[in-house]
Amino acid sequence: MTEGCASPVGLAESSELDRNTDPLKPIHTLLSDAFRQAISTAFSLDAEPMVAPAQNSKFGDYQCNAAMGLVKRVTEATGTRANPRQIAEQIKAAVAPLLSEVVDSPDSLSIAGPGFINVKLSPKWLAARLSEALADERLGLPTRKDPRAVVVDYSGPNIAKQMHVGHLRSTIIGDCIARVLEFQGDRVLRQNHLGDWGTQFGMLIAHLRTTQGAAGDAAIDDLESFYRQAKERFDSEPGFQDLARATVVKLQSGGEEELALWAKIVDETRRHFQPIYERLGVSLTREHERGESFYNKFLADVVAQLLEKGVAQRSEGAVVVFTEGFESPLIIEKSGGGYLYGTTDLAAIRYRTGDLGAGRLIYVHDSRQGQHFTQVFDAARRAGWADDVALEYAPFGTMLGQDGRPFKTRSGETVKLRDLLDEAEQRAFELVSEKNPTMPEEQRREIARAVGIGAVKYADLAKDRTGDYVFTWDKMMSMDGNTGPYLQYALTRIRSIFRKAAEAGNAQADLAAAAADHNQVQLDSPYEAALALQVLKLGDVLEVVDRELKPHHLCTYLYDLATTFNGFYENCPVLHSEGETRKSRLSLCQATARTMETGLTLLGIPRLEQM
């Protein structure tokens, strides 16, 4: 009953609906291009058209808000004080022929207030675009004309420790960004920057040797216990400190025994976090791992190059990089020798832009790392390792408990991610069992897994990543409002329409007929037109997510799509309609379902047949 979160490309369910069509330019892009050209025609100026969805649908679907911002430039160009409304009139006159097929008549372009130009899209044009979208396996959405190699750095669990709730946001936000960029046509290079190197491994290996001799049979819980014990010994036993430091030296020098033991610890940790990824539906695998250990061999050369280029300098025995605006420098080599996180991150940038050929690097990390990434990015640019490369930091806030503090267990310990997901699935099982008590238990548990995991992920993704948010079980598991379970259920309700239609024996015939005729979709009701417009906004939304790296825009869109569909379904009978109206409304249902499937897949939320 669960469909999972496979690649979003090729989501059309009915092969008879698939045929090759030219991709449809997103509506916002189409209108922006037209208004930009109109401004150039009217005033010989290249200006941002400032097109946005209309605030009030009574006046239009979109709005061009450029007139007021052009007053100064038009005044300077003409030598006469410009009036924003007059500017809007000239833009309207110039854009009207460009949008002749998009609007029904010149009256569909209107000016409000001091110069806002409202655009009311033609239902006939919307119907034609919707038919084209239905005929394409990608819903007519274009792929990037100039695809890039994009690195997305996310998740980054620490070796010898279990993943906890602090890893959740980086993991699922990063995965959603990777999915969206891949859907847009980019070649996405997922990079899981594991914390798998450093002094702590000397402590851990030395402690394991002196207590049990090897880590091969140690479970991850044991390793965490050993880590705590090793740290206590390191802090309190001078002799153990010396042993740990000597072990680190041997490890970093390539000692066979130390490397073999280190590899066992890494493998044991992976046996814990890889099932978590699979459970979350996250697309990270072993091939995406590029831990700190991978860059270790490059660090000395990174420091040498930065010194040679004059980016770094020696200060009090250390090697540092000063960044304008920051009092404390970025330390890349300690006074006693040894490298830091900044050194590894600089090595990673050099590798990702040089060896991998990436033109865009995205780092999904918590908001406390702002200064670190600003300094690292600055150093990389000055070193020439990021010429014509976009270096982007996508920070996120903290998951809080209802007391407003970082989310912890009742005893004050960090919540293990595995335990969080266990509880989510159990709560979902209770919810599903209450709703479907006669359903076989195995089926209820399968649905519960999808609902529980989806609820946790969606509750996080639906928030603007830059802010903190309060983790609330009751709210995230609710079947009402902007939640994962609500959207999963909304999709199953739409699919139930087709199951009921199939019982009548003619649903597929109606859909095939609708797909064969581009004039088949009819938008006679404002509810039909509103739904068609909302469906066709997906391309606009994905461009925003691509640009801002904020999945919550896609969540908001899908919630609005579900509520718009409810308005359509309540006011426009589908199965009780007849003839061409029935075919058209089934097509609207199909377009909505496929759009929701695409959106949920890009979020990494499981889709369900029944709930």
C-alpha positions as CSV (number, residue, x, y, z in Angstrom):
1,M,0.0,0.0,0.0
2,T,3.0,2.3,0.4
3,E,4.7,3.6,-2.7
4,G,7.8,5.1,-1.1
5,C,9.8,8.0,-2.4
6,A,11.4,6.9,-5.7
7,S,12.8,9.3,-8.2
8,P,10.2,11.9,-9.2
9,V,10.9,11.7,-12.9
10,G,8.3,9.8,-14.7
11,L,5.5,9.8,-12.2
12,A,2.6,9.5,-14.6
13,E,0.5,6.5,-13.7
14,S,-1.4,6.0,-17.0
15,S,0.8,5.2,-19.9
16,E,-1.9,6.3,-22.3
17,L,-1.6,9.8,-21.0
18,D,2.1,10.0,-21.8
19,R,3.3,11.7,-25.0
20,N,6.2,14.0,-25.8
21,T,5.4,17.7,-25.6
22,D,7.6,20.8,-25.3
23,P,8.1,21.7,-21.7
24,L,5.9,24.5,-20.4
25,K,7.6,27.6,-19.1
26,P,6.5,28.2,-15.5
27,I,3.7,30.9,-15.5
28,H,5.7,33.3,-13.2
29,T,8.6,33.1,-15.6
30,L,6.4,33.5,-18.7
31,L,4.8,36.6,-17.2
32,S,8.1,38.0,-15.9
33,D,9.7,37.7,-19.3
34,A,6.7,39.5,-20.9
35,F,6.7,42.3,-18.5
36,R,10.5,42.7,-18.7
37,Q,10.1,43.0,-22.5
38,A,7.2,45.5,-22.1
39,I,9.3,47.7,-19.8
40,S,12.1,47.7,-22.2
41,T,9.7,48.6,-25.1
42,A,8.1,51.4,-23.2
43,F,11.1,53.0,-21.6
44,S,14.2,51.4,-23.0
45,L,15.1,50.1,-19.5
46,D,16.1,46.7,-18.3
47,A,14.3,46.4,-15.0
48,E,13.1,43.7,-12.6
49,P,9.4,43.2,-13.5
50,M,8.4,42.3,-9.9
51,V,5.7,39.8,-10.8
52,A,4.0,38.0,-7.9
53,P,0.8,36.1,-7.3
54,A,-2.0,38.5,-6.7
55,Q,-3.0,39.2,-3.1
56,N,-6.7,39.1,-3.9
57,S,-7.9,36.7,-6.5
58,K,-10.9,38.9,-7.2
59,F,-8.7,41.3,-9.0
60,G,-6.4,38.9,-10.8
61,D,-4.2,35.9,-10.6
62,Y,-0.8,37.7,-10.8
63,Q,0.4,41.2,-10.3
64,C,3.2,43.3,-11.8
65,N,4.5,45.7,-9.1
66,A,7.3,47.4,-11.0
67,A,5.8,50.8,-11.7
68,M,6.5,52.5,-8.4
69,G,10.1,51.4,-8.4
70,L,10.6,52.8,-11.9
71,V,9.6,56.4,-11.1
72,K,13.1,57.6,-10.4
73,R,14.7,55.9,-13.4
74,V,11.9,57.0,-15.8
75,T,12.1,60.6,-14.4
76,E,15.9,60.6,-15.0
77,A,15.5,59.2,-18.5
78,T,12.8,61.6,-19.6
79,G,13.7,64.7,-17.6
80,T,10.0,64.9,-16.5
81,R,8.6,63.9,-13.1
82,A,7.0,60.4,-13.8
83,N,3.7,59.3,-12.3
84,P,3.6,55.6,-11.3
85,R,0.1,55.1,-12.6
86,Q,1.1,56.6,-16.0
87,I,4.1,54.3,-16.0
88,A,1.8,51.3,-15.4
89,E,-0.5,52.4,-18.2
90,Q,2.5,52.4,-20.6
91,I,3.7,49.0,-19.4
92,K,0.1,47.6,-19.8
93,A,-0.1,48.9,-23.3
94,A,3.2,47.3,-24.2
95,V,2.5,44.0,-22.5
96,A,-1.0,43.5,-23.9
97,P,0.0,42.1,-27.3
98,L,2.6,39.9,-25.7
99,L,-0.1,38.3,-23.5
100,S,-2.8,38.1,-26.1
101,E,-3.1,34.4,-25.8
102,V,-2.7,34.4,-22.0
103,V,-5.6,36.7,-21.2
104,D,-9.1,36.8,-22.7
105,S,-9.1,40.5,-23.5
106,P,-7.4,43.8,-22.6
107,D,-9.9,44.0,-19.8
108,S,-8.1,41.1,-18.2
109,L,-5.2,43.5,-17.6
110,S,-6.2,46.1,-15.0
111,I,-4.4,48.8,-12.9
112,A,-5.1,49.2,-9.2
113,G,-3.9,51.7,-6.7
114,P,-0.8,53.7,-7.5
115,G,0.2,51.4,-10.4
116,F,-0.2,47.7,-9.7
117,I,-1.0,45.8,-12.9
118,N,-3.3,42.9,-12.3
119,V,-3.4,39.9,-14.7
120,K,-6.4,37.6,-15.0
121,L,-5.4,34.5,-16.9
122,S,-7.7,33.1,-19.5
123,P,-9.6,29.9,-18.4
124,K,-9.2,28.6,-22.0
125,W,-5.4,29.2,-21.9
126,L,-5.2,27.5,-18.5
127,A,-7.2,24.5,-19.8
128,A,-4.9,24.1,-22.8
129,R,-1.8,24.2,-20.6
130,L,-3.3,21.7,-18.2
131,S,-4.0,19.3,-21.1
132,E,-0.5,19.7,-22.2
133,A,0.8,19.0,-18.7
134,L,-1.3,15.9,-18.4
135,A,0.1,14.6,-21.7
136,D,3.7,14.8,-20.4
137,E,5.3,12.4,-17.8
138,R,6.9,15.4,-16.1
139,L,3.7,17.4,-16.1
140,G,5.2,19.7,-18.7
141,L,7.8,21.0,-16.3
142,P,11.1,22.0,-18.0
143,T,14.5,20.8,-17.1
144,R,17.4,23.3,-16.8
145,K,18.8,24.3,-20.2
146,D,22.3,24.7,-18.6
147,P,22.5,21.9,-16.0
148,R,25.1,22.2,-13.4
149,A,27.1,19.9,-11.2
150,V,25.8,20.7,-7.7
151,V,27.3,19.4,-4.5
152,V,24.8,19.1,-1.6
153,D,26.7,18.6,1.7
154,Y,24.2,17.2,4.3
155,S,23.7,14.9,7.2
156,G,27.3,14.3,8.4
157,P,26.8,11.9,11.4
158,N,29.7,11.2,13.8
159,I,31.4,7.9,13.9
160,A,31.0,5.8,17.0
161,K,27.8,7.6,18.0
162,Q,24.1,7.0,17.2
163,M,22.3,9.6,15.1
164,H,20.1,11.8,17.3
165,V,17.5,14.4,16.6
166,G,20.2,17.0,15.9
167,H,20.9,15.1,12.7
168,L,17.3,15.1,11.5
169,R,17.1,18.6,10.0
170,S,20.3,18.5,8.0
171,T,19.5,15.0,6.7
172,I,15.9,15.6,5.5
173,I,16.3,19.3,4.4
174,G,19.5,18.4,2.5
175,D,17.8,15.4,0.9
176,C,14.8,17.5,-0.3
177,I,17.1,20.1,-1.8
178,A,19.0,17.4,-3.6
179,R,15.8,15.9,-5.0
180,V,14.4,19.2,-6.2
181,L,17.7,20.2,-7.9
182,E,17.9,16.8,-9.5
183,F,14.3,17.1,-10.8
184,Q,15.2,20.6,-12.2
185,G,17.9,18.9,-14.3
186,D,21.1,19.4,-12.3
187,R,23.7,16.7,-11.8
188,V,23.5,16.4,-8.0
189,L,26.6,15.2,-6.1
190,R,25.4,14.2,-2.6
191,Q,28.2,14.4,-0.1
192,N,27.9,12.9,3.4
193,H,30.8,14.6,5.4
194,L,31.2,12.0,8.1
195,G,33.0,13.0,11.4
196,D,35.4,10.0,11.1
197,W,38.8,11.3,12.0
198,G,40.6,13.1,14.8
199,T,41.9,12.9,18.4
200,Q,38.7,11.1,19.6
201,F,39.6,8.0,17.6
202,G,42.9,7.8,19.4
203,M,41.0,7.8,22.7
204,L,38.5,5.3,21.5
205,I,40.9,2.8,19.9
206,A,43.2,3.0,22.9
207,H,40.4,2.4,25.4
208,L,39.1,-0.5,23.3
209,R,42.5,-2.1,23.2
210,T,42.9,-1.9,27.0
211,T,39.4,-3.2,27.8
212,Q,38.4,-5.8,25.1
213,G,41.1,-5.9,22.6
214,A,39.0,-5.2,19.5
215,A,35.8,-3.4,18.4
216,G,34.7,-5.9,15.9
217,D,31.9,-7.3,18.0
218,A,30.9,-4.1,19.8
219,A,27.4,-2.9,19.1
220,I,26.9,0.8,18.5
221,D,25.4,1.3,22.1
222,D,28.6,-0.2,23.5
223,L,30.8,2.0,21.3
224,E,29.0,5.1,22.7
225,S,29.6,3.8,26.2
226,F,33.2,3.2,25.4
227,Y,33.5,6.7,24.0
228,R,32.2,8.2,27.2
229,Q,34.5,6.0,29.3
230,A,37.5,6.9,27.0
231,K,36.8,10.6,27.5
232,E,36.7,10.3,31.2
233,R,40.0,8.4,31.2
234,F,41.5,11.0,28.9
235,D,40.5,13.8,31.2
236,S,41.6,12.0,34.4
237,E,44.5,9.7,33.5
238,P,47.7,11.3,32.3
239,G,49.1,8.0,31.2
240,F,46.1,7.3,29.1
241,Q,46.3,10.7,27.5
242,D,49.8,9.8,26.3
243,L,48.6,6.4,25.0
244,A,45.7,8.1,23.2
245,R,47.9,10.7,21.5
246,A,50.4,8.0,20.5
247,T,47.5,6.0,19.0
248,V,46.3,9.0,17.0
249,V,49.8,9.5,15.6
250,K,50.0,5.8,14.5
251,L,46.5,6.0,13.0
252,Q,47.3,9.2,11.1
253,S,50.6,7.7,10.0
254,G,48.9,4.7,8.4
255,G,49.4,2.1,11.1
256,E,47.8,-1.1,9.8
257,E,46.4,-2.3,13.1
258,E,45.1,1.2,14.0
259,L,43.5,1.6,10.5
260,A,41.9,-1.9,10.7
261,L,40.4,-1.1,14.1
262,W,39.2,2.3,12.9
263,A,37.6,0.7,9.8
264,K,35.7,-1.7,12.1
265,I,34.4,1.2,14.1
266,V,33.3,3.0,11.0
267,D,31.6,-0.1,9.6
268,E,29.8,-0.7,12.9
269,T,28.5,2.9,12.9
270,R,27.4,2.6,9.3
271,R,25.3,-0.5,10.2
272,H,23.4,1.8,12.5
273,F,22.9,5.0,10.4
274,Q,22.3,3.4,7.0
275,P,19.1,1.7,8.1
276,I,18.0,5.1,9.5
277,Y,18.5,6.6,6.1
278,E,16.5,3.8,4.5
279,R,13.8,4.2,7.1
280,L,13.6,7.9,6.4
281,G,13.6,7.4,2.6
282,V,16.8,9.4,2.4
283,S,18.8,9.0,-0.8
284,L,22.2,8.8,0.9
285,T,24.3,5.6,0.4
286,R,27.9,4.6,1.1
287,E,29.0,5.9,-2.3
288,H,28.1,9.4,-1.1
289,E,30.4,9.3,2.0
290,R,33.3,11.7,1.9
291,G,34.4,11.9,5.6
292,E,37.1,13.9,7.2
293,S,39.4,10.9,6.7
294,F,39.0,11.3,3.0
295,Y,40.5,14.8,3.0
296,N,43.3,14.0,5.5
297,K,45.9,13.4,2.8
298,F,45.2,16.9,1.3
299,L,45.5,19.0,4.4
300,A,49.2,19.8,4.4
301,D,49.1,20.9,0.8
302,V,46.0,23.0,1.5
303,V,47.9,24.9,4.2
304,A,51.0,25.2,2.0
305,Q,49.0,26.7,-0.9
306,L,47.2,29.1,1.3
307,L,50.5,30.3,2.7
308,E,52.0,30.6,-0.8
309,K,49.0,32.5,-2.1
310,G,49.2,34.9,0.8
311,V,45.7,34.0,2.0
312,A,47.0,32.5,5.2
313,Q,49.8,33.7,7.6
314,R,51.6,32.5,10.6
315,S,50.5,33.9,13.9
316,E,51.8,32.8,17.3
317,G,53.0,29.5,15.9
318,A,49.7,28.7,14.2
319,V,48.6,29.2,10.6
320,V,45.5,31.4,10.3
321,V,43.3,33.2,7.8
322,F,42.0,36.6,8.7
323,T,38.6,37.5,7.4
324,E,37.4,41.1,7.1
325,G,34.7,41.8,9.6
326,F,35.8,39.1,12.1
327,E,38.1,39.7,15.0
328,S,39.1,36.0,15.4
329,P,40.8,34.3,12.5
330,L,40.1,31.0,10.9
331,I,42.8,28.6,12.3
332,I,43.9,26.0,9.7
333,E,46.9,24.6,11.6
334,K,47.4,24.6,15.3
335,S,50.6,25.9,16.9
336,G,51.6,22.4,18.0
337,G,50.7,21.0,14.6
338,G,47.4,19.4,13.6
339,Y,44.5,20.6,11.5
340,L,40.9,21.7,12.2
341,Y,37.5,21.6,10.7
342,G,38.2,24.7,8.6
343,T,41.2,23.0,7.0
344,T,39.1,20.0,6.1
345,D,36.3,22.2,4.7
346,L,38.8,24.1,2.5
347,A,40.2,20.8,1.2
348,A,36.6,19.7,0.4
349,I,35.9,22.9,-1.5
350,R,39.1,22.5,-3.5
351,Y,38.2,18.8,-4.3
352,R,34.6,19.5,-5.1
353,T,35.3,22.4,-7.5
354,G,38.5,20.9,-9.0
355,D,38.1,17.1,-9.1
356,L,34.3,17.0,-9.2
357,G,33.8,20.1,-11.3
358,A,30.9,21.4,-9.2
359,G,29.6,24.9,-10.0
360,R,27.4,25.2,-7.0
361,L,28.2,24.0,-3.5
362,I,25.4,23.9,-0.9
363,Y,26.1,23.3,2.8
364,V,23.0,22.3,4.9
365,H,24.2,22.9,8.5
366,D,22.8,24.4,11.7
367,S,22.7,28.2,12.1
368,R,25.5,28.2,14.7
369,Q,28.0,27.6,11.9
370,G,27.5,31.0,10.2
371,Q,30.9,32.5,11.0
372,H,32.7,29.3,10.2
373,F,31.3,29.1,6.7
374,T,31.6,32.8,6.0
375,Q,35.4,32.5,6.8
376,V,35.9,29.2,4.9
377,F,34.1,30.6,1.8
378,D,36.1,33.8,1.9
379,A,39.4,31.9,2.1
380,A,38.4,29.5,-0.7
381,R,37.5,32.4,-3.0
382,R,40.7,34.3,-2.3
383,A,42.7,31.1,-2.9
384,G,41.1,30.8,-6.4
385,W,39.3,27.5,-5.6
386,A,35.8,28.9,-6.1
387,D,36.1,31.1,-9.2
388,D,32.6,31.3,-10.9
389,V,31.3,28.9,-8.3
390,A,28.3,29.5,-6.0
391,L,29.1,28.8,-2.4
392,E,25.9,28.7,-0.4
393,Y,25.2,28.0,3.2
394,A,21.7,26.8,4.0
395,P,21.4,27.2,7.8
396,F,18.6,25.8,9.9
397,G,17.3,26.4,13.4
398,T,16.8,24.1,16.4
399,M,14.1,21.6,17.1
400,L,12.7,22.6,20.5
401,G,10.6,20.8,23.1
402,Q,7.4,22.4,24.4
403,D,9.5,24.1,27.2
404,G,11.2,26.1,24.5
405,R,14.5,24.4,25.0
406,P,16.4,22.0,22.7
407,F,14.4,18.8,22.4
408,K,15.5,16.3,25.0
409,T,14.2,13.2,26.7
410,R,12.4,13.5,30.1
411,S,15.7,12.6,31.8
412,G,17.4,15.4,29.9
413,E,19.4,13.2,27.4
414,T,19.6,13.8,23.7
415,V,16.8,12.0,21.9
416,K,18.1,9.2,19.6
417,L,16.7,9.4,16.1
418,R,15.8,5.7,16.1
419,D,13.7,6.2,19.2
420,L,11.9,9.2,17.7
421,L,11.0,7.2,14.6
422,D,9.9,4.3,16.7
423,E,7.5,6.5,18.7
424,A,6.2,8.1,15.5
425,E,5.4,4.8,13.9
426,Q,3.7,3.6,17.1
427,R,1.6,6.7,17.4
428,A,0.7,6.4,13.7
429,F,-0.3,2.7,14.2
430,E,-2.7,3.8,17.0
431,L,-4.2,6.4,14.7
432,V,-4.6,4.0,11.8
433,S,-6.0,1.3,14.0
434,E,-8.6,3.6,15.4
435,K,-9.6,4.6,11.9
436,N,-9.5,1.1,10.4
437,P,-9.9,-1.4,13.2
438,T,-10.8,-4.3,10.9
439,M,-7.9,-3.9,8.6
440,P,-5.2,-6.7,8.9
441,E,-2.5,-5.7,11.4
442,E,0.3,-6.1,8.8
443,Q,-1.4,-3.7,6.5
444,R,-2.0,-1.2,9.4
445,R,1.7,-1.4,10.4
446,E,2.8,-0.7,6.8
447,I,0.5,2.3,6.6
448,A,1.7,3.4,10.0
449,R,5.3,3.3,8.9
450,A,4.6,5.7,6.0
451,V,2.3,8.0,8.1
452,G,4.7,8.1,11.1
453,I,7.8,8.8,9.1
454,G,6.0,11.2,6.8
455,A,4.6,13.1,9.8
456,V,8.0,13.7,11.4
457,K,9.6,14.7,8.1
458,Y,6.8,17.0,7.0
459,A,6.5,18.7,10.3
460,D,10.2,19.8,9.9
461,L,10.1,20.6,6.2
462,A,7.0,22.7,6.5
463,K,8.8,25.2,8.7
464,D,11.0,27.9,7.3
465,R,14.4,26.2,7.9
466,T,16.0,29.4,9.3
467,G,13.9,29.4,12.4
468,D,13.6,27.2,15.5
469,Y,10.4,25.2,15.9
470,V,8.6,23.4,18.7
471,F,8.2,19.6,18.3
472,T,4.6,18.7,19.1
473,W,3.4,15.1,18.6
474,D,-0.3,15.9,18.6
475,K,0.1,18.7,16.0
476,M,2.3,16.7,13.6
477,M,0.1,13.6,13.7
478,S,-3.1,15.6,13.2
479,M,-5.3,14.7,10.2
480,D,-6.3,18.3,9.9
481,G,-4.2,21.3,8.9
482,N,-0.9,21.6,7.2
483,T,0.5,18.2,8.2
484,G,2.0,15.1,6.5
485,P,-0.9,12.9,7.4
486,Y,-3.4,15.4,6.0
487,L,-1.7,15.5,2.7
488,Q,-1.2,11.8,2.5
489,Y,-4.9,11.3,3.2
490,A,-5.8,14.0,0.7
491,L,-4.0,12.1,-2.0
492,T,-5.7,8.8,-1.1
493,R,-9.1,10.6,-1.3
494,I,-8.4,11.7,-4.8
495,R,-7.3,8.2,-5.8
496,S,-10.5,6.8,-4.3
497,I,-12.4,8.8,-7.0
498,F,-10.6,6.7,-9.7
499,R,-11.3,3.5,-7.8
500,K,-15.0,4.3,-7.7
501,A,-14.9,5.4,-11.3
502,A,-13.1,2.2,-12.3
503,E,-16.0,0.2,-10.7
504,A,-18.2,1.8,-13.3
505,G,-15.8,0.5,-16.0
506,N,-15.2,3.7,-17.9
507,A,-12.7,5.8,-15.9
508,Q,-9.7,4.9,-18.0
509,A,-11.6,5.5,-21.2
510,D,-12.7,9.0,-20.0
511,L,-9.1,9.8,-19.1
512,A,-7.7,8.6,-22.4
513,A,-10.3,10.6,-24.3
514,A,-9.4,13.7,-22.3
515,A,-5.7,13.3,-23.0
516,A,-6.3,12.7,-26.7
517,D,-8.0,16.1,-27.1
518,H,-6.2,19.2,-25.9
519,N,-9.5,21.0,-25.8
520,Q,-11.1,18.4,-23.6
521,V,-10.4,20.2,-20.3
522,Q,-13.1,22.7,-19.6
523,L,-12.9,25.3,-16.9
524,D,-16.4,26.6,-16.7
525,S,-16.5,27.0,-12.9
526,P,-14.3,29.4,-10.9
527,Y,-13.5,26.4,-8.7
528,E,-12.2,24.5,-11.8
529,A,-10.1,27.5,-12.9
530,A,-8.7,28.0,-9.5
531,L,-7.7,24.3,-9.3
532,A,-6.1,24.4,-12.7
533,L,-4.1,27.5,-11.8
534,Q,-2.9,26.0,-8.6
535,V,-1.8,22.8,-10.3
536,L,0.1,24.8,-12.9
537,K,2.0,26.8,-10.2
538,L,4.2,23.8,-9.3
539,G,7.0,25.0,-11.7
540,D,7.0,28.5,-10.1
541,V,7.3,26.9,-6.6
542,L,10.2,24.6,-7.6
543,E,12.1,27.6,-8.9
544,V,11.7,29.3,-5.5
545,V,12.9,26.2,-3.7
546,D,15.8,26.0,-6.0
547,R,16.7,29.6,-5.5
548,E,16.1,30.0,-1.7
549,L,16.8,26.3,-0.7
550,K,13.7,26.4,1.5
551,P,11.4,23.3,1.2
552,H,8.6,24.9,3.2
553,H,7.5,26.7,0.0
554,L,6.7,23.3,-1.5
555,C,4.9,22.2,1.6
556,T,2.8,25.4,1.6
557,Y,2.0,24.9,-2.1
558,L,0.9,21.3,-1.6
559,Y,-1.3,22.3,1.3
560,D,-2.9,25.0,-0.7
561,L,-3.4,22.6,-3.6
562,A,-5.2,20.1,-1.3
563,T,-7.5,22.8,0.1
564,T,-8.2,24.2,-3.4
565,F,-9.1,20.7,-4.6
566,N,-11.5,20.4,-1.6
567,G,-13.2,23.6,-2.8
568,F,-13.5,22.2,-6.3
569,Y,-14.7,18.7,-5.2
570,E,-17.4,20.2,-2.9
571,N,-18.8,22.5,-5.6
572,C,-18.2,20.5,-8.8
573,P,-19.5,16.9,-8.8
574,V,-17.2,14.5,-10.6
575,L,-18.7,11.1,-10.6
576,H,-22.2,12.4,-10.8
577,S,-21.5,14.6,-13.7
578,E,-21.9,13.4,-17.3
579,G,-20.3,13.5,-20.7
580,E,-17.6,16.0,-21.4
581,T,-17.9,17.6,-18.0
582,R,-17.2,14.3,-16.3
583,K,-14.1,13.7,-18.5
584,S,-12.8,17.2,-17.8
585,R,-13.3,16.9,-14.1
586,L,-11.6,13.5,-14.0
587,S,-8.7,15.1,-15.8
588,L,-8.6,17.8,-13.1
589,C,-8.5,15.1,-10.5
590,Q,-5.8,13.3,-12.3
591,A,-3.7,16.4,-12.7
592,T,-4.1,17.2,-9.0
593,A,-3.1,13.7,-8.0
594,R,0.0,13.6,-10.2
595,T,1.0,17.0,-9.0
596,M,0.7,16.0,-5.3
597,E,2.6,12.7,-6.0
598,T,5.4,14.7,-7.6
599,G,5.5,17.2,-4.7
600,L,5.4,14.6,-2.0
601,T,8.1,12.6,-3.7
602,L,10.4,15.7,-3.9
603,L,9.8,16.1,-0.2
604,G,10.7,12.5,0.4
605,I,7.2,11.8,1.9
606,P,5.8,8.3,1.3
607,R,2.6,8.1,-0.8
608,L,-0.2,5.8,0.0
609,E,-3.1,4.0,-1.8
610,Q,-5.2,3.7,1.3
611,M,-5.2,5.3,4.8
